[in-house]
Amino acid sequence: MGALPVYRWRLAPDGYATRRQLRAQGLRPGGQPVAAQLERPRRRRGPLVAYLYRVDLALPVRPMTAARRAALTKANAARRTCPECRRDAGYVIPAALGTCVPCAYPGPPGPEGSTR
């Protein structure tokens, strides 16, 4: 088994595409192995690498079914529900906090009837 071919930025031959490029064409890699690498030069931390897949072996994107849509809706709702107060926060709860912002940073109780 040999090493992957490596191409410089913007010099990859036709017939190869990244995951994003495949998705824009309505395709997915479909289980095929990485066919090549694309390197973009960077000044400090070494090259940036993107994986390329063969377009002729790519498969069409699976259609969204009602069951998949329901599962995604349920998963996104769970990401927005605070585990402490059980309310929909209206945004995705930050993983660093683990709870909604009001639960993570409760303010001191203010005097009754005061306006700031």
N, C-alpha and C positions, 0 to 999 in steps of 0.2 A: 504494500500500500504506500503510495507516494504522497508527497506533500501537496497541499492545495496550490493551484496557480494564484499568484498575487499580481494584481493590476494596480497601477497608479490611479489617482483620482481623475475621473472623467475620461479614462482611457480603456475602460472595460469593453470587450467586443459585444456586438449585438447578440441577443439570445440569453443574456444574464440579467437578473434584476434583484434588487433587495426586497425584503418583505413588504416595505411600504410601497414600492413600485408595483409589486404584484397585486397588492390590495387595491391600488388605484385602477388596475386593469380588471378588477373583479376576480382575482385569482388568489390562491394560497399555495404554499410549498407542497402540501399534501404528503408529508412524510419523507420526501426525498432528502438525501444528505446535502450538506453545503457543498457547492460545486467550485467556488473560488472565493477569494478575498479581495476587498478593495481597500487600499491604504490611502489615507489623506494625511499629508505631512503636517506635523505640528512642531512648533519651535521648542517647547520646553519638555513636555512629558512623553515624547515618543509619538509614533503614528497612531491615528485613529483608524480602527478597523471596522469594516462593514462586511457582512457575509452576503454572498451572491448565490442565487438559485437559478436553475435552468428554467426558462419560460416554457419550453416545449413539454416539460414534465409536470408543470404546475396544474393543479385541479381548480375547478370553479369553487368560489366561496359557497359554503352551505347556506341555504336560505334560512331566514329567521322564522321559526315556527311559533305558534301561540304558547306552547309550553316553555320554550326558551325565553320568550319575552316575559312571561310570568315569573320565571326563575330570576331573571335579571332585575325585574322590578322589586321582587322580594329581597334580593341581596343588597340592592341600593338603599332600600328602606331600612335594612338592618344597619347599614353603615351610617345612617343619619339619626338613628335612635340612641339617645343617651342611656347607658346601662344603669346610671344612678337614679335619674329622675323619670326615666321611661318616656320622655317626650321627644317628638320629632324636632331636631334642632334647626332644620331648614338648610343645613349644610353638612358635608361629610365631617364626622367627628375626627379631629386630628389624633393620629396614633400616639403621638408624644404625650397628649393629655389623657386620653382614654375616656374622657367624659366631655360634655358640652362645656363651653367657656364659663357660663354662670356657675356650674357645679364645681369646676376646677378652681375658679377664683371667686369665692363668695365674698361679696363686699360687706363691710361692717354695717350693721343696721343703723339707719339714719333716724334722726328725730322725726316724730310723727308730724305730718303736714308740712314739712319743709320742702322748699323748692330750691334747686340749685341754680 
